Amino acid sequence: MRGWTKDFVRSVKDILNTLKMSDRRSRSVSPDPRAPKRQKIGHLTKEDFKNGIFLAPMVRSGALPTRLFALKHGATLVWGPEIVDKAILHAKREVDPVTGVVSYNGVSRAIFTTHPIEKPYLIYQIGSADPELAVQAAKTVQQDVSGIDLNCGCPKPFSTHAGMGAALLTNPDLLISILEALRKAMPPEITVTAKIRLLPSQEDTLKLVERIVNTGVSALTVHCRTRNMREKDRAVIERLNEIVEFVEKMGKGIAVIENGDCLDWEDAKRVRRVTGAHSVMIARGAEANPSCFSEKPLVDVERTLWPSYFRLCKYLGHHWGLTKYCIAQFRSTRVEVTKAEAADIRQRLSQAKDYDNMTDFVKEWTGEEEMKEIVDAINNNCPRQRRMLPSSFALSPEEAEKFVTPSATQNPEPPTSGAPLLPSNIERDASNFPPPPALTPTPSSAIPSAPLSV
Ligand SMILES: Cc1cc2nc3c(=O)[nH]c(=O)nc-3n(C[C@H](O)[C@H](O)[C@H](O)COP(=O)(O)O)c2cc1C
């Protein structure tokens, strides 16, 4: 074994040991007495949800390798894909002693995979319509994650017909009871959060937000679309300002996380300026390029990202079909890669049946090195310390001039909801308000259309 490989295996063992992996059923490794002491990273607090740039929960696209690349390239925290409560309850937890990958295996497939290196930054998202099941699901994965998030925004029938996802928005008593049950059952070091969509009326949204904040959540994500809106509809981020102010006035120190139509690091500054949100969360921008969290995202991803993503996936034993799916979504600015070259590479991918079919393209399958780079990047530059400080997105006086609220957009209704415009009757203290927001340009043309929108 080469020197660094030994160090790396030792480092993985060390992580496992530090995180007190105690699964008797797993093939876990015994602690190595020679392993150097790792710096202990404290559990998440409300502050960790502020001034951050987060990877959104994404079924399929938010898989372990994507989360690891997102952390390597600047994401502060990462959300796992929604997993329905019942699905995880009977999964068997197994730890790969070489890679450290933790798999929650169902009968025929892994339902959830993670790695100890992401634990301090990982929020596990639950789909649920039942407080008891939600608690059981959270307890099942608790040892491998830092927080539990409740999905209250998925508008797809597979979620809503069972009363989950966006259906919870119209059943607030149930939504609240699940959050309360989770908060009560989870130890203090596990955060509980929620991700909602806007309700058609701002007043109803604020009422719901107030109840959610009072459950003791550590942060609240607001996807700035209503249940009836689709990703092609512009996110109405200008409605968030009032929600942020409202939550701040409640005085519980809760972060409001903006989600919807934020493309990357640079765009996050715009979104924070317009909304006043404490943090932003990116889905499709990261699905297209997991390095979008960086001030300098990767360009020419077919050359710069595809090969290393393949290597990492193979090394981690990641399911081929899922790897192929995720890679097919990657897109970026082309600088050196020509259109023809990119098309040729994509053609190869579409014809490939397994990792071996990509050997010519990937050259050497040195996935351990990819993993080591990720571990080093995370250890040397703790993701939770990478913050978008407010000074980096403060408005200049010239910019502030431009931010004028167009009339009748105080609470704009989504174009697809068909609901009438309603004036807000929420009491506001104008002196505390940041400058009025501008309407956001629609960036949807810049984002590849997603096959699945939750
Ligand atoms: C492929 C895909 C999968 C998604 N899966 C989830 C999910 O599991 N849970 C969830 O709350 N939202 C899910 N979403 C919604 C996103 O988290 C996010 O709310 C939405 O895409 C808007 O953000 P964006 O404009 O940055 O894409 C998914 C979106 C996409 C594109």
The ligand as an SDF file (V2000), in Angstrom:
LIG
                    3D

 31 33  0  0  0  0  0  0  0  0999 V2000
  -33.8570   16.5300   -9.0780 C   0  0  0  0  0  0  0  0  0  0  0  0
  -34.5430   17.2290   -7.9480 C   0  0  0  0  0  0  0  0  0  0  0  0
  -34.8820   16.5260   -6.7970 C   0  0  0  0  0  0  0  0  0  0  0  0
  -35.4780   17.1760   -5.7240 C   0  0  0  0  0  0  0  0  0  0  0  0
  -35.7250   16.4810   -4.5580 N   0  0  0  0  0  0  0  0  0  0  0  0
  -36.1620   17.1490   -3.4510 C   0  0  0  0  0  0  0  0  0  0  0  0
  -36.2610   16.4950   -2.1940 C   0  0  0  0  0  0  0  0  0  0  0  0
  -35.9340   15.3220   -2.0350 O   0  0  0  0  0  0  0  0  0  0  0  0
  -36.7210   17.2190   -1.1410 N   0  0  0  0  0  0  0  0  0  0  0  0
  -37.0700   18.5490   -1.2380 C   0  0  0  0  0  0  0  0  0  0  0  0
  -37.4600   19.1620   -0.2480 O   0  0  0  0  0  0  0  0  0  0  0  0
  -36.9660   19.1850   -2.4300 N   0  0  0  0  0  0  0  0  0  0  0  0
  -36.4990   18.5300   -3.5090 C   0  0  0  0  0  0  0  0  0  0  0  0
  -36.3250   19.2010   -4.6920 N   0  0  0  0  0  0  0  0  0  0  0  0
  -36.6370   20.6440   -4.7410 C   0  0  0  0  0  0  0  0  0  0  0  0
  -35.3730   21.4480   -4.4560 C   0  0  0  0  0  0  0  0  0  0  0  0
  -34.8300   21.1280   -3.1950 O   0  0  0  0  0  0  0  0  0  0  0  0
  -35.6420   22.9500   -4.5300 C   0  0  0  0  0  0  0  0  0  0  0  0
  -36.6030   23.2660   -3.5770 O   0  0  0  0  0  0  0  0  0  0  0  0
  -36.1540   23.4020   -5.9070 C   0  0  0  0  0  0  0  0  0  0  0  0
  -35.5040   22.7360   -6.9590 O   0  0  0  0  0  0  0  0  0  0  0  0
  -35.9580   24.9090   -6.0670 C   0  0  0  0  0  0  0  0  0  0  0  0
  -34.5890   25.2370   -5.9620 O   0  0  0  0  0  0  0  0  0  0  0  0
  -33.7350   25.6420   -7.2750 P   0  0  0  0  0  0  0  0  0  0  0  0
  -34.4570   26.7660   -7.9230 O   0  0  0  0  0  0  0  0  0  0  0  0
  -32.3700   26.0060   -6.7320 O   0  0  0  0  0  0  0  0  0  0  0  0
  -33.7130   24.4370   -8.1600 O   0  0  0  0  0  0  0  0  0  0  0  0
  -35.7660   18.5670   -5.8000 C   0  0  0  0  0  0  0  0  0  0  0  0
  -35.4350   19.2590   -6.9660 C   0  0  0  0  0  0  0  0  0  0  0  0
  -34.8220   18.6200   -8.0080 C   0  0  0  0  0  0  0  0  0  0  0  0
  -34.4390   19.4110   -9.2350 C   0  0  0  0  0  0  0  0  0  0  0  0
  1  2  1  0
  2  3  1  0
  2 30  2  0
  3  4  2  0
  4  5  1  0
  4 28  1  0
  5  6  2  0
  6  7  1  0
  6 13  1  0
  7  8  2  0
  7  9  1  0
  9 10  1  0
 10 11  2  0
 10 12  1  0
 12 13  2  0
 13 14  1  0
 14 15  1  0
 14 28  1  0
 15 16  1  0
 16 17  1  0
 16 18  1  0
 18 19  1  0
 18 20  1  0
 20 21  1  0
 20 22  1  0
 22 23  1  0
 23 24  1  0
 24 25  2  0
 24 26  1  0
 24 27  1  0
 28 29  2  0
 29 30  1  0
 30 31  1  0
M  END
$$$$
